[in-house]
Amino acid sequence: MSIKKVVVAGGGVLGSQIALQSSYCGFDVTIWLRSEESIERAKPKLERFKNIYINTLEQMKTDASAYCRGLSKKRDLTENEINDLKKNAEEAYESLTLTTSYEEAASDADLIIEAIAENPEQKIAFYQELTKYMDKKTILVTNSSTLLPSMFAEYTGRPEKYLSLHFANTIWKNNTAEVMGHPGTEQEYYDEVVKFAEDINMIPLKLKKEQPGYILNSLLVPFLSAAESLLANDVADHETIDKTWILATGAPAGPFHILDIVGLTTAYNIIIMNPESQDPNSTPGKIAKMLKAKIDAGETGINAGKGFYKY
């Protein structure tokens, strides 16, 4: 089969990026959202990412270091080529369809990318409803950060066409796509997803077996958890922890800036899956309380204008 129509379920930080990037690379893209309120929350995210694409492309005219692999597989671009890509970014944004209808979203879809909350019950409920509307041909993937596809395959109605496709944040720049099947995934659909990743300017990273957190989050989540533990236990403030990491390693960002990019809601959903988080005196419990307080205050990260830092 050839993937043409793509649906992204969820308009969060990564869902919005995946949708815009897919549209930018020539796919017909629909975003499914739970409510009209979710649509209104997604719109400014999409506009912000579109503006980043356009501003980055403009910067590439005079600054070679501004080049982003997701925006063009070709590094040396003429001014006219860059102008064409800027126009393409605008058209990609304008062409996106946003809907709350399962039927409208799933009808004739070749690929559906689930990027909803990191909550098993919500994912199962979504899949069970979605199966009523999906075509037989449709490949279904999850962008789950930490959950295994084998946990959900039986609920999808197409376990052989179900697998994980996980993106890093700022996908136009950090253009990785981790592809991970479960024991029941058929190779032809795995290969189709690898090809799709290449077609949206990603570099496919093929996993041989299931691994919680894939490759990237197997490395990243323990790192962020260690930083959260230092803060929750009052070892140091978040600025000092970030400064320590940046100065000692030469990294461009510290863990709390990364958490703001990832989104504190995602971080909270991950920590509350740890049974120890139910004990308010445990370190996971303290982390959960800290993150919940910021979420309740609307300080959910960079897209909200404030997380651990102001933007």
C-alpha positions as CSV (number, residue, x, y, z in Angstrom):
1,M,0.0,0.0,0.0
2,S,1.0,3.6,-0.3
3,I,0.3,6.0,2.6
4,K,-1.4,9.2,1.5
5,K,-4.1,10.1,4.1
6,V,-2.8,10.5,7.7
7,V,-4.7,11.1,10.9
8,V,-3.1,12.3,14.1
9,A,-5.2,11.7,17.2
10,G,-4.3,14.3,19.7
11,G,-3.2,17.9,19.4
12,G,-0.6,18.1,22.2
13,V,3.0,19.2,22.0
14,L,4.0,16.2,19.8
15,G,0.7,15.6,18.1
16,S,0.7,19.1,16.7
17,Q,4.3,18.7,15.5
18,I,3.6,15.3,13.8
19,A,0.6,16.7,12.0
20,L,2.3,19.8,10.7
21,Q,5.4,17.9,9.7
22,S,3.3,15.3,7.8
23,S,1.4,18.0,6.0
24,Y,4.6,19.9,5.2
25,C,5.9,16.7,3.6
26,G,2.9,16.4,1.3
27,F,0.4,14.2,3.2
28,D,-3.3,14.8,3.5
29,V,-3.6,15.3,7.3
30,T,-6.5,15.3,9.7
31,I,-6.2,15.9,13.4
32,W,-8.8,14.2,15.7
33,L,-9.4,15.9,19.0
34,R,-11.8,15.1,21.8
35,S,-13.7,18.4,22.0
36,E,-14.1,21.8,20.5
37,E,-12.1,23.1,23.5
38,S,-9.3,20.7,22.5
39,I,-9.4,22.1,18.9
40,E,-9.1,25.7,20.3
41,R,-6.1,24.6,22.4
42,A,-4.4,23.0,19.4
43,K,-4.7,25.9,17.0
44,P,-2.2,28.2,18.7
45,K,0.3,25.3,19.0
46,L,0.0,24.6,15.3
47,E,0.4,28.3,14.5
48,R,3.5,28.5,16.7
49,F,5.1,25.6,15.1
50,K,4.3,26.9,11.6
51,N,6.0,30.2,12.5
52,I,9.0,28.3,13.8
53,Y,9.3,26.6,10.4
54,I,9.0,29.8,8.5
55,N,11.4,31.7,10.8
56,T,14.0,28.9,10.7
57,L,13.9,28.7,6.9
58,E,14.4,32.4,6.7
59,Q,17.3,32.2,9.0
60,M,18.8,29.5,6.9
61,K,19.3,32.0,4.1
62,T,22.1,33.7,6.0
63,D,23.1,31.2,8.7
64,A,24.2,27.7,7.7
65,S,24.0,26.6,11.3
66,A,20.2,27.1,11.3
67,Y,19.7,24.2,9.0
68,C,17.2,21.6,10.3
69,R,17.1,18.1,8.8
70,G,13.4,17.8,9.1
71,L,12.8,20.9,6.9
72,S,14.9,19.8,4.0
73,K,16.9,16.7,3.2
74,K,19.0,19.0,1.1
75,R,21.4,21.2,3.1
76,D,22.6,23.8,0.5
77,L,19.4,25.6,-0.6
78,T,19.0,28.6,-2.9
79,E,17.0,31.6,-1.7
80,N,14.2,30.6,-4.2
81,E,14.2,27.0,-2.8
82,I,13.9,28.4,0.7
83,N,11.1,30.7,-0.3
84,D,9.3,27.7,-1.8
85,L,9.6,25.8,1.5
86,K,8.3,28.8,3.5
87,K,5.3,28.9,1.2
88,N,4.9,25.1,1.7
89,A,4.9,25.5,5.5
90,E,2.1,28.1,5.2
91,E,0.1,25.9,2.9
92,A,0.7,22.8,5.1
93,Y,-0.7,24.7,8.1
94,E,-3.7,26.0,6.1
95,S,-4.5,22.6,4.7
96,L,-4.9,20.8,8.1
97,T,-8.3,19.5,9.0
98,L,-9.3,19.5,12.7
99,T,-12.3,17.4,13.8
100,T,-13.9,15.8,16.8
101,S,-15.6,13.1,14.6
102,Y,-14.2,9.6,14.7
103,E,-16.0,8.8,11.4
104,E,-14.7,11.9,9.6
105,A,-11.1,11.3,10.8
106,A,-10.9,7.6,10.2
107,S,-12.8,7.4,6.9
108,D,-10.3,6.2,4.2
109,A,-7.3,6.8,6.5
110,D,-4.1,5.0,5.4
111,L,-2.3,5.7,8.7
112,I,-3.6,6.8,12.1
113,I,-1.0,8.0,14.6
114,E,-2.4,8.0,18.2
115,A,-0.8,10.7,20.2
116,I,-3.2,11.1,23.1
117,A,-2.4,11.2,26.9
118,E,0.0,8.7,28.4
119,N,-2.9,6.9,30.1
120,P,-3.7,3.3,29.4
121,E,-7.4,3.5,30.1
122,Q,-7.8,6.5,27.8
123,K,-5.9,4.7,25.0
124,I,-8.0,1.6,25.3
125,A,-11.2,3.6,25.2
126,F,-10.0,5.5,22.2
127,Y,-9.0,2.3,20.3
128,Q,-12.3,0.5,21.1
129,E,-14.3,3.4,19.7
130,L,-11.9,3.9,16.7
131,T,-12.3,0.3,15.6
132,K,-15.9,1.0,14.6
133,Y,-14.8,3.4,11.9
134,M,-11.4,2.3,10.6
135,D,-11.0,0.8,7.1
136,K,-9.4,-2.7,6.8
137,K,-6.4,-1.1,5.1
138,T,-5.6,1.3,7.9
139,I,-2.3,1.0,9.8
140,L,-2.5,2.2,13.4
141,V,0.5,3.4,15.4
142,T,1.0,4.8,18.8
143,N,3.4,7.6,19.7
144,S,3.3,6.5,23.4
145,S,6.5,7.5,25.2
146,T,6.7,4.6,27.7
147,L,3.9,2.1,27.1
148,L,4.3,-1.1,25.0
149,P,2.2,-1.8,21.9
150,S,1.5,-5.3,23.2
151,M,-0.5,-3.8,26.0
152,F,-3.0,-2.5,23.5
153,A,-2.8,-4.7,20.4
154,E,-5.9,-6.8,21.3
155,Y,-8.1,-3.6,21.6
156,T,-7.2,-2.2,18.2
157,G,-9.0,-4.8,16.0
158,R,-5.9,-5.1,13.9
159,P,-3.0,-6.3,16.0
160,E,-1.0,-7.2,12.8
161,K,-1.2,-3.6,11.6
162,Y,-0.4,-2.0,15.0
163,L,2.9,-0.8,16.3
164,S,4.8,2.1,17.8
165,L,6.2,5.2,16.1
166,H,7.8,7.5,18.5
167,F,9.1,11.0,17.8
168,A,11.5,13.2,19.6
169,N,10.5,16.7,20.5
170,T,11.2,19.5,17.9
171,I,10.9,16.9,15.2
172,W,11.8,19.4,12.4
173,K,15.3,19.6,14.1
174,N,15.6,16.4,16.1
175,N,14.2,14.2,13.3
176,T,14.3,10.8,14.9
177,A,11.4,8.2,14.5
178,E,11.7,5.1,16.6
179,V,9.8,2.2,15.1
180,M,8.9,-0.7,17.4
181,G,6.6,-3.6,16.7
182,H,5.1,-6.1,19.1
183,P,5.2,-9.9,18.6
184,G,2.1,-9.8,16.5
185,T,3.1,-7.0,14.1
186,E,3.5,-8.1,10.5
187,Q,6.7,-7.1,8.8
188,E,5.0,-5.5,5.8
189,Y,3.2,-3.0,8.0
190,Y,6.4,-2.3,10.0
191,D,8.2,-1.6,6.7
192,E,5.4,0.7,5.6
193,V,5.8,2.8,8.8
194,V,9.6,2.9,8.3
195,K,9.0,4.3,4.8
196,F,6.5,6.8,6.0
197,A,9.0,8.0,8.6
198,E,11.6,8.5,5.8
199,D,8.9,10.3,3.7
200,I,8.4,12.9,6.4
201,N,12.1,13.6,6.6
202,M,12.7,11.6,9.7
203,I,15.5,9.1,10.4
204,P,13.9,5.8,11.2
205,L,15.5,4.0,14.2
206,K,14.4,0.4,14.0
207,L,14.0,-1.6,17.2
208,K,14.3,-5.3,17.1
209,K,12.0,-6.0,20.1
210,E,9.7,-4.2,22.5
211,Q,11.4,-2.0,25.1
212,P,9.6,0.2,27.5
213,G,10.7,3.8,26.6
214,Y,12.2,2.6,23.3
215,I,15.9,3.8,23.0
216,L,15.5,7.5,23.6
217,N,13.3,7.4,26.7
218,S,15.2,4.5,28.2
219,L,18.0,7.0,28.4
220,L,16.0,10.2,29.0
221,V,13.3,9.3,31.6
222,P,15.8,8.1,34.3
223,F,17.8,11.3,33.6
224,L,14.7,13.5,34.1
225,S,13.6,11.5,37.1
226,A,16.9,12.0,38.8
227,A,16.6,15.7,38.3
228,E,13.1,15.8,39.6
229,S,14.2,13.8,42.6
230,L,16.9,16.4,43.4
231,L,14.3,19.2,43.3
232,A,11.5,17.3,45.1
233,N,13.9,16.4,48.0
234,D,15.2,20.1,48.2
235,V,18.7,19.2,47.3
236,A,19.0,22.2,44.9
237,D,16.7,24.5,43.0
238,H,15.9,23.8,39.3
239,E,18.1,26.6,38.0
240,T,21.1,25.2,39.8
241,I,20.4,21.6,38.7
242,D,20.2,22.8,35.1
243,K,23.3,24.9,35.4
244,T,25.2,22.0,36.8
245,W,24.3,19.7,33.9
246,I,25.0,22.4,31.2
247,L,28.3,23.5,32.6
248,A,29.6,20.0,33.4
249,T,28.6,18.3,30.1
250,G,28.4,21.1,27.5
251,A,24.7,20.2,26.9
252,P,22.6,22.9,25.4
253,A,19.8,22.5,27.9
254,G,19.2,21.2,31.4
255,P,16.6,18.6,32.5
256,F,14.0,21.2,33.7
257,H,14.2,23.0,30.4
258,I,13.7,19.6,28.7
259,L,10.7,18.9,31.0
260,D,9.2,22.2,29.9
261,I,9.6,21.2,26.2
262,V,8.2,17.7,26.8
263,G,5.3,19.1,28.8
264,L,4.7,18.7,32.6
265,T,1.4,16.8,32.0
266,T,3.3,14.0,30.2
267,A,5.9,14.0,33.0
268,Y,3.1,13.7,35.6
269,N,1.3,10.9,33.7
270,I,4.6,9.0,33.7
271,I,5.3,9.4,37.4
272,I,1.8,8.5,38.6
273,M,2.1,5.1,36.9
274,N,4.7,4.3,39.6
275,P,2.8,2.8,42.6
276,E,5.1,4.5,45.0
277,S,3.7,7.9,43.9
278,Q,0.6,7.1,46.0
279,D,2.8,7.6,49.1
280,P,3.1,11.4,49.6
281,N,6.3,10.9,51.7
282,S,8.1,8.9,49.0
283,T,10.2,10.6,46.3
284,P,7.8,9.7,43.5
285,G,5.0,11.0,45.6
286,K,6.8,14.3,46.2
287,I,7.5,14.6,42.4
288,A,3.9,13.9,41.6
289,K,2.7,16.6,44.1
290,M,5.2,19.1,42.7
291,L,4.2,18.5,39.1
292,K,0.5,18.5,39.9
293,A,0.8,21.9,41.6
294,K,2.3,23.4,38.5
295,I,-0.3,21.8,36.2
296,D,-3.1,23.1,38.4
297,A,-1.6,26.6,38.1
298,G,-1.6,26.3,34.3
299,E,2.2,26.1,34.2
300,T,2.4,23.1,32.0
301,G,5.5,24.0,29.9
302,I,6.7,25.9,27.0
303,N,3.4,25.9,25.1
304,A,1.6,27.4,28.1
305,G,4.3,30.2,28.3
306,K,5.5,28.9,31.7
307,G,6.6,25.7,33.3
308,F,9.7,25.7,35.4
309,Y,10.7,28.7,33.3
310,K,8.9,31.6,31.7
311,Y,8.7,31.8,27.9
